[in-house]
Amino acid sequence: MADHKGCRMRTEGAGGRGLALACVLAVLPLAAAALLLWQGVGSAPASGASAAREGASAGSGDGMTGWRLLLALAVIITAARAAGALFSRFLGQPRVIGEMVAGIVLGPSVLGLLTPGLYRTLFPGPLLPHIEAVSQIGLALFMFLVGLEFGAARHEGQGRTGMAVGFVGVALPCALGIGLGCAMYRTLAPHGVEFVPFALFIGVAMSVTAFPVLARLLMERGLLQSRAGSLAVLGAAVADLVCWLLLALVVTLLRSSSPLGVVRTLALTALFLAGMLLLVRPLLRKVLGRPERWLPDGGLLALVLVGVLLSAVATERIGVHLIFGAFLFGAVCPAGVPALDAVQDRMQEFTTSVLLPPFFAYVGLKTDLGLLADDAGLWLWAGATLFVAVAGKIVGCAAAAALMGVGRADALRVGTLMNCRGLTELVILTIGRELGVLSPSLFTVLVLVALAATVMTAPLLDVLDRRTADAALLSIHH
């Protein structure tokens, strides 16, 4: 008993020292990033940098919108399902990777290059705003589902370690990303974009972990209940929350024309958050506790949909993006309610199979690999960005886990899992494209980086598993 007590005291002591070191590891790179931001406030992008503008014309479509939109959606959904099945069955990748690739294939980079006539027939310029509208609805519902998963991501006994992994997993890549943004600003930033929001946005883009894609990957590999899996899920939840808050700050800086406007947006956001936590959450707990009393006709699905849409409208009108309201509504929903779990199951399949593929297609329609074809410098920037993104995530998260007493193999698994970016990264990049903080060429570079970083997650896990198995066999022989 004394030995167990002494072992527990040593473990707790090591955990305390590890937490302190992890805090230092999180603070130092952010301090360096703050210095970079302070020094670069007065600089400006090169006058030759192009702004993010689209040449597609908008219009009603003269009666063609209805059937062409339905045809385009049918093609998009079919391509996404086929590519998802192909990548899952034959390449060992999550289905969402294939769906992301399908979106790029349907865009100007592949379909538009090989069969421009078919491409213009399927996706004429006036149709793009309608595809975007469908994608925005799917995005709002998807972010609600992510919020539900975030609210349910609680793992006993992993709290401090998971938080350390999450915070360091944002701090280090964000600081490296801000440094990368400093180097990019003069040549790649769109004209008129201020230095601070541009550099902060690049930092946020380097810091994202795809929480839902990660959870799906862990479920497919049977790792969700493992120590590395539970730490990665909790760390990803913390990291994504921090990234959403930072992104809200970036959006506020870009949309507000004065410091007073920034303060107003932040104050309204804080008021909205307080209302969701203090009013909406208790009300949802009361209604969902006895849905047959408050919703006798089974209107729970309608209630949830209305809540998601109104929350999205509220944050959009406040001045931050609609995804924050949808995400927050999901996060404040009480966990473990059977009626809500049934609604989640009903929404999950329709959202991921029908409403999300248009979002991937919309991203693909905005991604043009031809912009990189004649510019070797952009490929160099893509390589540097991929290195910063992967190194910052894997090194930062693995180091934080190791400092908290996690074994070397599991720490590396945590870092590798936290490097999974997927759909969440595309959401953030799309917001940057809409706000004009990313030029078309830089948007294409970052989409390729997100795709590459996500694709490498499963192979890296396989390598770690083989090394662990070989080490175990070697120890047995010795």
C-alpha positions in Angstrom: 0.0 0.0 0.0 2.9 2.4 0.8 4.5 1.6 -2.5 1.2 2.4 -4.3 0.9 5.7 -2.4 4.5 6.7 -3.1 4.0 5.9 -6.7 0.9 8.0 -6.9 2.6 10.9 -5.1 5.5 10.7 -7.6 3.1 10.6 -10.5 1.2 13.6 -9.2 4.4 15.4 -8.7 5.6 14.6 -12.2 2.2 15.7 -13.5 2.4 19.1 -11.6 5.9 19.7 -12.9 4.9 18.7 -16.4 1.9 21.0 -16.3 4.1 23.9 -15.3 6.6 23.1 -18.1 3.7 22.8 -20.6 2.4 26.2 -19.5 5.8 27.7 -20.2 5.9 25.9 -23.6 2.5 27.4 -24.4 3.4 31.0 -23.2 6.8 31.4 -24.8 5.8 31.0 -28.5 2.8 33.2 -28.0 5.0 35.9 -26.5 7.2 35.7 -29.5 4.2 35.8 -31.8 2.9 38.9 -30.0 6.2 40.6 -30.6 6.1 39.8 -34.3 2.5 41.3 -34.5 3.6 44.4 -32.6 6.6 45.0 -34.9 4.6 44.4 -38.1 1.6 46.7 -37.4 2.9 49.5 -39.6 3.9 47.4 -42.6 1.8 47.0 -45.8 1.5 44.3 -48.5 3.2 44.8 -51.8 1.1 46.9 -54.2 1.2 44.1 -56.8 -0.7 41.6 -54.6 -4.1 40.8 -56.1 -7.3 41.0 -54.0 -9.6 38.1 -53.6 -12.3 38.7 -56.1 -14.5 36.5 -58.1 -15.3 37.0 -61.8 -18.4 34.8 -61.8 -21.5 36.8 -62.5 -24.5 36.8 -60.2 -28.1 36.6 -61.5 -31.4 34.9 -61.3 -30.5 32.4 -64.0 -33.5 33.2 -66.2 -35.5 30.2 -65.2 -32.6 27.7 -65.4 -31.6 27.8 -61.7 -34.1 25.3 -60.5 -33.3 22.2 -62.6 -29.6 23.0 -62.9 -29.3 23.4 -59.2 -30.9 20.0 -58.7 -28.7 18.5 -61.4 -25.6 20.0 -59.9 -26.5 18.7 -56.4 -27.2 15.2 -57.8 -23.7 15.2 -59.4 -22.0 16.6 -56.3 -23.6 14.1 -53.9 -22.9 11.1 -56.2 -19.3 12.1 -56.7 -18.8 12.7 -53.0 -20.3 9.3 -52.0 -18.3 7.4 -54.7 -15.0 9.1 -53.7 -15.6 8.6 -50.0 -16.2 4.9 -50.5 -13.1 4.6 -52.7 -10.8 6.3 -50.2 -12.3 4.4 -47.2 -12.3 0.9 -48.8 -9.1 0.9 -50.8 -6.9 3.6 -49.3 -7.7 3.3 -45.6 -8.6 6.9 -45.3 -11.7 8.4 -43.7 -14.6 9.0 -46.1 -14.3 12.7 -45.6 -10.9 12.7 -47.4 -12.5 11.3 -50.5 -15.3 13.8 -50.3 -12.8 16.7 -50.0 -10.9 15.3 -53.1 -14.2 15.0 -55.0 -14.9 18.7 -54.4 -11.6 19.6 -55.9 -12.0 17.2 -58.9 -15.4 18.9 -59.7 -13.8 22.3 -59.8 -11.7 24.1 -62.4 -8.5 22.2 -61.5 -9.7 18.9 -63.0 -13.2 18.9 -64.5 -12.8 22.4 -65.8 -9.4 21.6 -67.3 -10.4 18.3 -68.9 -13.9 19.1 -70.1 -14.5 22.8 -69.9 -17.9 22.6 -71.7 -19.3 20.1 -69.2 -17.9 22.1 -66.4 -19.6 25.3 -67.6 -22.9 23.3 -68.1 -22.9 21.9 -64.6 -21.6 24.9 -62.7 -22.4 28.1 -64.6 -21.5 31.4 -62.9 -25.0 32.4 -61.9 -25.5 29.0 -60.1 -22.6 29.4 -57.7 -24.4 31.7 -55.2 -27.2 29.0 -54.9 -24.7 26.3 -54.3 -23.1 28.5 -51.7 -26.4 29.0 -50.0 -27.0 25.2 -49.7 -23.5 24.8 -48.4 -24.0 27.5 -45.8 -27.1 25.6 -44.4 -25.1 22.3 -44.4 -22.2 24.1 -42.7 -24.5 25.5 -39.9 -26.0 22.1 -39.2 -22.6 20.4 -39.3 -21.2 22.9 -36.8 -24.1 22.2 -34.5 -23.2 18.5 -34.6 -19.6 19.4 -33.9 -20.8 21.4 -30.9 -22.8 18.4 -29.6 -19.7 16.3 -29.8 -17.6 19.0 -28.1 -20.1 19.2 -25.3 -20.0 15.4 -24.8 -16.2 15.2 -24.9 -15.4 14.6 -21.2 -12.9 12.1 -20.1 -12.3 11.5 -16.4 -8.7 11.5 -15.3 -7.4 13.1 -18.5 -8.4 16.7 -17.8 -5.1 18.4 -17.1 -3.2 16.4 -19.7 -5.8 17.0 -22.4 -5.9 20.7 -21.7 -2.2 21.0 -21.8 -2.1 19.1 -25.1 -4.9 21.4 -26.5 -3.3 24.7 -25.4 0.2 23.8 -26.5 -1.3 22.4 -29.7 -2.6 25.8 -30.5 0.2 28.0 -29.0 3.2 26.5 -30.9 1.6 26.2 -34.4 -0.1 29.5 -34.0 3.2 31.2 -33.1 4.9 29.5 -36.0 2.0 30.4 -38.3 2.2 34.1 -37.3 5.9 34.0 -38.1 5.0 32.4 -41.5 2.4 35.2 -42.0 5.1 37.8 -41.4 7.1 36.3 -44.2 4.1 35.9 -46.5 2.5 39.3 -45.9 4.3 41.5 -48.5 4.0 39.1 -51.4 0.9 37.0 -50.7 -1.5 39.1 -48.7 -4.4 40.7 -50.7 -4.1 44.5 -51.1 -5.8 46.4 -48.4 -5.7 43.6 -45.7 -4.0 44.8 -42.5 -1.0 42.9 -41.2 -2.4 41.9 -37.8 -5.6 40.1 -39.0 -3.7 38.5 -41.9 -0.9 37.1 -39.6 -3.4 36.0 -37.0 -5.5 34.2 -39.6 -2.4 32.3 -40.8 -1.7 31.4 -37.2 -5.2 30.1 -36.6 -5.1 28.1 -39.9 -1.9 26.4 -38.7 -3.5 25.5 -35.3 -6.7 23.7 -36.3 -7.5 20.1 -35.5 -10.5 18.6 -37.2 -12.4 17.4 -34.1 -15.2 15.5 -36.0 -12.8 13.9 -38.5 -10.5 12.9 -35.7 -13.4 11.3 -33.7 -14.5 9.4 -36.9 -10.9 8.2 -37.5 -10.5 7.0 -33.9 -13.9 5.1 -34.1 -12.9 3.4 -37.4 -9.5 2.3 -35.9 -10.9 1.3 -32.5 -8.8 3.8 -30.7 -11.5 6.0 -29.2 -11.2 4.5 -25.7 -7.4 4.2 -25.7 -5.3 6.7 -23.7 -3.9 8.3 -26.8 -7.4 8.5 -28.4 -9.1 10.0 -25.4 -6.3 12.6 -24.9 -6.4 13.5 -28.6 -10.2 14.0 -28.5 -10.1 16.2 -25.4 -7.1 18.1 -26.7 -8.8 18.6 -30.1 -11.9 19.9 -28.3 -9.9 22.4 -26.3 -7.8 23.4 -29.3 -10.8 23.9 -31.6 -12.5 26.1 -29.0 -9.4 28.3 -28.7 -9.2 28.5 -32.5 -12.8 29.5 -32.8 -12.3 32.3 -30.3 -9.2 33.5 -32.1 -11.0 33.3 -35.4 -13.9 35.3 -34.0 -11.3 38.0 -33.1 -9.9 37.9 -36.6 -13.4 38.3 -38.1 -14.1 41.1 -35.8 -10.9 42.9 -36.8 -11.7 42.5 -40.5 -15.4 43.5 -40.3 -15.1 46.4 -37.9 -13.9 49.6 -39.3 -13.0 51.2 -36.0 -11.7 50.2 -32.6 -15.1 51.1 -31.2 -16.7 48.7 -33.6 -14.3 45.9 -32.5 -15.2 46.6 -28.8 -18.9 46.6 -29.7 -18.7 43.2 -31.5 -16.7 41.6 -28.7 -19.2 42.9 -26.1 -22.2 41.6 -28.1 -20.4 38.3 -28.5 -19.8 38.0 -24.8 -23.5 39.0 -24.1 -24.6 36.3 -26.6 -22.4 33.7 -24.9 -23.7 34.6 -21.5 -27.3 34.3 -22.7 -26.7 30.9 -24.2 -25.1 29.6 -21.0 -27.4 31.2 -18.5 -30.7 31.2 -20.3 -30.7 28.8 -23.3 -28.8 25.9 -21.6 -31.1 25.6 -18.6 -34.2 26.0 -20.8 -32.9 23.2 -23.1 -32.2 21.0 -20.1 -35.7 21.5 -18.8 -37.4 20.8 -22.2 -35.2 17.9 -23.2 -35.6 16.3 -19.7 -39.3 15.8 -20.4 -39.9 16.3 -24.2 -43.2 14.6 -24.1 -44.6 17.3 -21.8 -43.2 20.4 -23.7 -43.4 18.9 -27.2 -46.4 16.6 -27.2 -46.4 16.3 -31.0 -42.8 15.3 -31.3 -41.5 18.6 -32.5 -38.0 18.2 -31.1 -36.3 18.1 -34.5 -38.0 21.3 -35.5 -37.1 22.9 -32.2 -33.4 22.0 -32.7 -33.4 23.2 -36.3 -34.9 26.5 -35.4 -32.5 26.9 -32.5 -29.5 26.3 -34.8 -30.7 28.7 -37.5 -31.6 31.5 -35.1 -28.2 31.1 -33.2 -26.4 31.3 -36.6 -28.4 34.4 -37.6 -27.6 36.0 -34.2 -23.8 35.7 -34.5 -23.9 36.7 -38.2 -25.7 39.9 -37.3 -23.4 40.5 -34.4 -20.5 40.6 -36.8 -18.9 37.2 -36.4 -19.5 34.3 -38.6 -22.7 32.2 -38.5 -20.8 29.0 -37.7 -20.1 30.3 -34.1 -23.8 30.5 -33.2 -24.5 27.1 -34.6 -21.5 25.6 -32.9 -22.4 27.2 -29.6 -26.0 26.0 -29.7 -24.7 22.5 -30.0 -22.2 22.9 -27.2 -24.8 24.2 -24.7 -27.2 21.3 -25.4 -27.2 18.8 -22.4 -25.2 15.6 -23.0 -26.6 12.1 -22.5 -30.3 12.9 -23.3 -31.8 10.0 -25.3 -34.3 12.2 -27.2 -31.5 14.5 -28.4 -29.3 11.5 -29.3 -32.1 10.4 -31.6 -32.3 13.8 -33.2 -28.6 13.8 -33.7 -28.7 10.4 -35.4 -31.4 11.6 -37.8 -29.5 14.8 -38.6 -26.1 13.2 -39.0 -26.7 11.1 -42.1 -28.7 13.8 -44.0 -26.2 16.5 -43.1 -23.0 14.6 -44.0 -24.5 12.8 -47.0 -26.6 15.5 -48.6 -25.8 19.0 -47.2 -22.0 18.8 -46.7 -20.9 17.6 -50.2 -22.1 21.0 -51.7 -19.7 22.7 -49.3 -16.8 20.5 -50.5 -17.9 21.3 -54.1 -18.0 25.0 -53.3 -14.5 24.9 -51.9 -13.4 22.9 -55.0 -15.0 25.5 -57.3 -12.9 28.2 -55.6 -9.7 26.1 -55.7 -7.7 26.5 -58.9 -4.5 24.5 -59.1 -3.8 26.3 -62.4 -2.8 29.3 -60.3 0.2 27.3 -59.0 1.2 25.7 -62.3 3.4 28.6 -63.6 4.6 29.8 -60.2 7.4 27.7 -58.6 7.4 30.2 -55.7 3.9 29.2 -54.6 5.0 25.5 -54.5 7.8 26.6 -52.2 5.4 28.4 -50.0 3.2 25.3 -50.0 6.1 23.2 -48.8 7.1 25.7 -46.1 3.5 25.9 -45.0 3.0 22.2 -44.8 6.2 21.9 -42.8 5.2 24.6 -40.3 1.7 23.1 -40.0 2.8 19.5 -39.4 5.9 20.2 -37.3 4.0 22.7 -35.0 1.2 20.3 -34.3 3.1 17.1 -33.9 6.0 18.5 -31.9 3.9 20.8 -29.7 1.2 18.2 -28.8 3.7 15.3 -28.4 5.9 17.5 -26.2 3.0 18.6 -24.0 1.8 15.0 -23.6 5.3 13.8 -22.7 5.7 16.5 -20.2 2.5 15.4 -18.5 3.8 11.9 -18.1 2.5 10.2 -21.2 4.8 7.5 -22.7 6.8 8.2 -25.8 4.7 6.1 -28.2 1.4 7.4 -27.0 2.7 11.0 -27.0 3.7 10.6 -30.6 0.3 9.2 -31.4 -1.4 12.1 -29.7 0.7 14.5 -31.8 -0.1 12.7 -35.0 -3.8 12.6 -34.3 -3.9 16.3 -33.4 -2.4 17.0 -36.9 -5.6 15.8 -38.5 -7.3 18.8 -40.0 -9.9 17.9 -42.6 -13.2 19.6 -42.8 -12.6 22.1 -39.9 -9.6 23.5 -41.7 -11.7 24.0 -44.9 -14.4 25.8 -43.0 -11.8 28.3 -41.6 -10.1 28.7 -45.0 -13.5 29.4 -46.7 -14.2 32.1 -44.1 -10.9 33.7 -44.9 -11.7 33.5 -48.6 -15.1 35.2 -48.0 -13.6 37.9 -45.9 -10.9 38.7 -48.5 -8.0 37.9 -46.2 -6.8 35.1 -48.6 -6.0 35.6 -52.2 -7.1 32.9 -54.7 -3.6 31.5 -54.9 -3.0 31.5 -51.2 -6.4 29.9 -50.6 -5.4 27.1 -53.1 -2.1 26.6 -51.3 -3.7 26.3 -47.9 -6.4 23.9 -49.2 -3.7 21.6 -50.5 -1.8 21.8 -47.2 -5.0 20.9 -45.3 -5.6 18.0 -47.5 -2.0 16.7 -47.3 -1.8 17.0 -43.5 -5.1 15.1 -43.2 -4.1 12.3 -45.6 -0.8 11.6 -43.7 -2.6 11.0 -40.4 -3.5 7.3 -41.0 -0.2 6.3 -42.6 1.8 7.9 -39.7 -0.4 6.0 -37.2 0.4 2.8 -39.1 4.1 3.5 -38.9 3.9 4.1 -35.1 1.9 1.0 -34.6 4.5 -1.1 -36.5 7.3 0.4 -34.6 5.6 -0.3 -31.3 4.9 -3.9 -32.3 8.5 -4.4 -33.5 9.8 -3.0 -30.2 7.5 -5.3 -28.2 8.7 -8.4 -30.2 12.3 -7.3 -29.7 11.9 -7.0 -25.9 10.3 -10.5 -25.8 13.2 -12.0 -27.7 15.7 -10.4 -25.3 
